[in-house]
């Protein structure tokens, strides 16, 4: 599995527990789609809420706008089935230019902080 970063993606810090979630998502992504590549589009840069977990290295955004809706829905459902207690995976901006998956590590808090 190849993990890519969008060229302007800035990674100043990445919580190791989030890294574990990213690796889990890679597994689910490959299992669900058969694809060997996943692209992180945002970590610490970009416009997020002031208190966003992105700025703490506990959230990433991932490309999904190049996949059929059924595959994205299957990825989200499968990931939540396995990892929901520790991670939040949200399909944001569906059918918009900003469509992406948002993954964050915030155990026990399901109030997503994009």
Secondary structure, DSSP 8 states (H G I E B T S, - for coil): -EEEE-TT---S---HHHHHHHHHHHHHHHHHH--SEEEEEESSSS---TT-GGGGT-EEEEE-TTS-HHHHHHHHHHHHHHHTTTEEEEEESTTSTT-EEEEEE-TT--S---
